[in-house]
Amino acid sequence: MDRGLVHILTGDGPGKTTSAVGRAVRAIGHGYKVHLIMFVKGKQDYGELLASKIFPQLEITVAGRDHFVDRKNPDAIDFELARKGLRQARELIMSGEYDMVILDSVNVALDFGLLDIKEIVELIERKPKKVELVLTGRAAPKELYEYADYVTEMNEIKHPFQKGVLARQGIEY
């Protein structure tokens, strides 16, 4: 791959992480190496974490706790983990070792004030030309759109949760 582009997958509907993982699988199929960093997520039973044990070309770093972050009152550890995840993202992107880096739910970390948009913009501007970069999560700041090559907004039309169906292992997580 001679030119890596920047993707933003956002919106209130489901499918942002799923879409990013689909891109990862497609890249792996062509021999690329992928690293996914999970911001504000830390549960150990996400399907993508389990799949990374089957696909050695997919590496995953968890940069979040195993429960939801309180948007209005994040704990100090939430800030610390997000900062650590961003440092790791910088290192991975600049290492030249990965063809694709996915910052999963980084938009949520931005929306919750755990990270500063200026640092994400700098990361996009400084990334090596060949690295494909994917940013996922609800509430992507509109200011990021101008730095992206792809912006996709997932909108919920209908969801089983509206009928009381909870997230199912292997499908929604």
SEZAMI-546731 format. One record per residue (C-alpha): residue number from 1; residue in one letter; chain; y, x, z. Coordinates in nm, 4 decimals. Layout:
N
SITE   num   residuo   cadena      north       east         up
SITE   NUM         a        A          Y          X          Z
...
END
This chain:
173
SITE   num   residuo   cadena      north       east         up
SITE     1         m        A     0.0000     0.0000     0.0000
SITE     2         d        A     0.3207     0.1660    -0.1088
SITE     3         r        A     0.5595    -0.0913     0.0322
SITE     4         g        A     0.5232    -0.2772     0.3592
SITE     5         l        A     0.7196    -0.5974     0.4039
SITE     6         v        A     0.8380    -0.7899     0.7091
SITE     7         h        A     0.7022    -1.1364     0.7927
SITE     8         i        A     0.8382    -1.3856     1.0458
SITE     9         l        A     0.6026    -1.6680     1.1427
SITE    10         t        A     0.7832    -1.9159     1.3659
SITE    11         g        A     0.8288    -2.2858     1.4424
SITE    12         d        A     0.7057    -2.5414     1.6935
SITE    13         g        A     0.3814    -2.6128     1.5123
SITE    14         p        A     0.0478    -2.4397     1.5559
SITE    15         g        A    -0.0826    -2.1637     1.3328
SITE    16         k        A     0.1510    -1.8674     1.3778
SITE    17         t        A    -0.0996    -1.6327     1.5383
SITE    18         t        A    -0.3790    -1.7765     1.3242
SITE    19         s        A    -0.1784    -1.6987     1.0116
SITE    20         a        A    -0.1084    -1.3449     1.1311
SITE    21         v        A    -0.4756    -1.2869     1.2107
SITE    22         g        A    -0.5626    -1.4212     0.8651
SITE    23         r        A    -0.3302    -1.1616     0.7145
SITE    24         a        A    -0.5014    -0.8994     0.9301
SITE    25         v        A    -0.8478    -1.0028     0.8087
SITE    26         r        A    -0.7292    -0.9929     0.4485
SITE    27         a        A    -0.5822    -0.6443     0.5013
SITE    28         i        A    -0.9009    -0.5218     0.6719
SITE    29         g        A    -1.1004    -0.6512     0.3768
SITE    30         h        A    -0.9047    -0.4106     0.1583
SITE    31         g        A    -0.9614    -0.1164     0.3910
SITE    32         y        A    -0.6344    -0.1284     0.5834
SITE    33         k        A    -0.6059    -0.0543     0.9526
SITE    34         v        A    -0.4306    -0.3160     1.1685
SITE    35         h        A    -0.2924    -0.3190     1.5215
SITE    36         l        A    -0.1907    -0.6421     1.6951
SITE    37         i        A     0.0189    -0.6404     2.0130
SITE    38         m        A     0.0100    -0.9628     2.2148
SITE    39         f        A     0.3431    -1.0223     2.3897
SITE    40         v        A     0.3579    -1.2745     2.6791
SITE    41         k        A    -0.0160    -1.3411     2.6378
SITE    42         g        A    -0.2849    -1.1842     2.8480
SITE    43         k        A    -0.5869    -1.4131     2.8646
SITE    44         q        A    -0.8976    -1.2147     2.7799
SITE    45         d        A    -1.0826    -1.4904     2.5933
SITE    46         y        A    -0.8572    -1.5278     2.2894
SITE    47         g        A    -1.0763    -1.5287     1.9795
SITE    48         e        A    -0.8799    -1.2474     1.8181
SITE    49         l        A    -0.9507    -1.0196     2.1159
SITE    50         l        A    -1.3208    -1.0952     2.0875
SITE    51         a        A    -1.3126    -1.0461     1.7086
SITE    52         s        A    -1.1575    -0.7007     1.7492
SITE    53         k        A    -1.4910    -0.5908     1.8965
SITE    54         i        A    -1.6559    -0.6817     1.5646
SITE    55         f        A    -1.3810    -0.5418     1.3392
SITE    56         p        A    -1.3077    -0.1806     1.4390
SITE    57         q        A    -1.0138    -0.1767     1.1929
SITE    58         l        A    -0.8414    -0.4374     1.4129
SITE    59         e        A    -0.7077    -0.2949     1.7351
SITE    60         i        A    -0.5343    -0.5125     1.9929
SITE    61         t        A    -0.3037    -0.4291     2.2812
SITE    62         v        A    -0.2280    -0.6904     2.5456
SITE    63         a        A     0.1327    -0.6804     2.6697
SITE    64         g        A     0.1333    -0.9876     2.8883
SITE    65         r        A    -0.0221    -1.1470     3.1937
SITE    66         d        A    -0.3122    -1.3910     3.1903
SITE    67         h        A    -0.0908    -1.6934     3.2533
SITE    68         f        A     0.2256    -1.8431     3.1109
SITE    69         v        A     0.5643    -1.6841     3.1702
SITE    70         d        A     0.8197    -1.9037     3.3471
SITE    71         r        A     1.0908    -1.9239     3.0827
SITE    72         k        A     1.3661    -1.9984     3.3335
SITE    73         n        A     1.2530    -1.7452     3.5909
SITE    74         p        A     1.0335    -1.4679     3.4467
SITE    75         d        A     0.8842    -1.2255     3.6970
SITE    76         a        A     0.9740    -0.8566     3.6971
SITE    77         i        A     0.6239    -0.7809     3.5663
SITE    78         d        A     0.6942    -0.9940     3.2562
SITE    79         f        A     0.9939    -0.7750     3.1703
SITE    80         e        A     0.7940    -0.4605     3.2418
SITE    81         l        A     0.4999    -0.5649     3.0240
SITE    82         a        A     0.7262    -0.6706     2.7353
SITE    83         r        A     0.9133    -0.3362     2.7496
SITE    84         k        A     0.5833    -0.1479     2.7593
SITE    85         g        A     0.4600    -0.3506     2.4604
SITE    86         l        A     0.7756    -0.2699     2.2657
SITE    87         r        A     0.7365     0.1029     2.3412
SITE    88         q        A     0.3777     0.0869     2.2194
SITE    89         a        A     0.4863    -0.1043     1.9084
SITE    90         r        A     0.7374     0.1689     1.8245
SITE    91         e        A     0.4746     0.4393     1.8671
SITE    92         l        A     0.2155     0.2550     1.6583
SITE    93         i        A     0.4565     0.1675     1.3789
SITE    94         m        A     0.5934     0.5213     1.3570
SITE    95         s        A     0.2520     0.6907     1.3911
SITE    96         g        A     0.1560     0.6413     1.0283
SITE    97         e        A    -0.1927     0.5456     1.1472
SITE    98         y        A    -0.1608     0.1707     1.0820
SITE    99         d        A    -0.0993    -0.0177     0.7596
SITE   100         m        A    -0.0108    -0.3414     0.9385
SITE   101         v        A     0.1316    -0.4022     1.2843
SITE   102         i        A     0.1507    -0.7544     1.4241
SITE   103         l        A     0.3878    -0.8295     1.7116
SITE   104         d        A     0.2304    -1.1534     1.8273
SITE   105         s        A     0.4641    -1.3851     2.0210
SITE   106         v        A     0.7425    -1.1255     2.0144
SITE   107         n        A     0.9791    -1.4092     1.9193
SITE   108         v        A     0.8878    -1.5825     2.2460
SITE   109         a        A     0.9627    -1.2608     2.4376
SITE   110         l        A     1.3035    -1.2564     2.2667
SITE   111         d        A     1.3663    -1.6241     2.3406
SITE   112         f        A     1.2758    -1.5754     2.7090
SITE   113         g        A     1.5151    -1.2779     2.7336
SITE   114         l        A     1.2382    -1.0256     2.7982
SITE   115         l        A     1.3466    -0.8159     2.4989
SITE   116         d        A     1.6737    -0.7559     2.3149
SITE   117         i        A     1.7053    -0.8555     1.9495
SITE   118         k        A     1.8906    -0.5301     1.8734
SITE   119         e        A     1.5741    -0.3355     1.9536
SITE   120         i        A     1.3666    -0.5486     1.7175
SITE   121         v        A     1.6235    -0.5105     1.4398
SITE   122         e        A     1.6214    -0.1330     1.4943
SITE   123         l        A     1.2418    -0.1332     1.4806
SITE   124         i        A     1.2476    -0.3214     1.1495
SITE   125         e        A     1.5125    -0.0910     1.0037
SITE   126         r        A     1.3326     0.2266     1.1119
SITE   127         k        A     0.9748     0.1311     1.0276
SITE   128         p        A     0.8077     0.3523     0.7688
SITE   129         k        A     0.8231     0.2087     0.4200
SITE   130         k        A     0.4464     0.1539     0.3949
SITE   131         v        A     0.3967    -0.0436     0.7197
SITE   132         e        A     0.3563    -0.4206     0.6914
SITE   133         l        A     0.5179    -0.5776     0.9993
SITE   134         v        A     0.4444    -0.9305     1.1196
SITE   135         l        A     0.6494    -1.1010     1.3946
SITE   136         t        A     0.5133    -1.4259     1.5350
SITE   137         g        A     0.6177    -1.6838     1.7907
SITE   138         r        A     0.8286    -1.9915     1.8426
SITE   139         a        A     1.2067    -1.9764     1.8389
SITE   140         a        A     1.2548    -1.6694     1.6221
SITE   141         p        A     1.6250    -1.5817     1.6333
SITE   142         k        A     1.7852    -1.6844     1.3047
SITE   143         e        A     1.9618    -1.3445     1.2999
SITE   144         l        A     1.6222    -1.1845     1.2330
SITE   145         y        A     1.5753    -1.3810     0.9120
SITE   146         e        A     1.8034    -1.1527     0.7128
SITE   147         y        A     1.5797    -0.8545     0.7970
SITE   148         a        A     1.2586    -1.0270     0.6860
SITE   149         d        A     1.0988    -1.0541     0.3441
SITE   150         y        A     0.8986    -1.3627     0.4421
SITE   151         v        A     1.0091    -1.6342     0.6840
SITE   152         t        A     0.7638    -1.9165     0.7431
SITE   153         e        A     0.8313    -2.2004     0.9814
SITE   154         m        A     0.5288    -2.3933     1.1075
SITE   155         n        A     0.6239    -2.7537     1.1845
SITE   156         e        A     0.4030    -2.9861     1.3832
SITE   157         i        A     0.3428    -3.3160     1.2082
SITE   158         k        A     0.0401    -3.4272     1.4061
SITE   159         h        A    -0.1578    -3.2542     1.6826
SITE   160         p        A    -0.4664    -3.3617     1.8829
SITE   161         f        A    -0.2814    -3.2716     2.2057
SITE   162         q        A    -0.0754    -3.5877     2.1482
SITE   163         k        A    -0.4005    -3.7803     2.2154
SITE   164         g        A    -0.4933    -3.5710     2.5182
SITE   165         v        A    -0.7219    -3.3221     2.3414
SITE   166         l        A    -0.6834    -2.9834     2.5096
SITE   167         a        A    -0.6969    -2.6477     2.3311
SITE   168         r        A    -1.0521    -2.5654     2.2241
SITE   169         q        A    -1.2061    -2.2217     2.2538
SITE   170         g        A    -1.2655    -2.0678     1.9118
SITE   171         i        A    -1.0260    -2.3067     1.7366
SITE   172         e        A    -0.6883    -2.3007     1.9131
SITE   173         y        A    -0.7505    -1.9808     2.1103
END
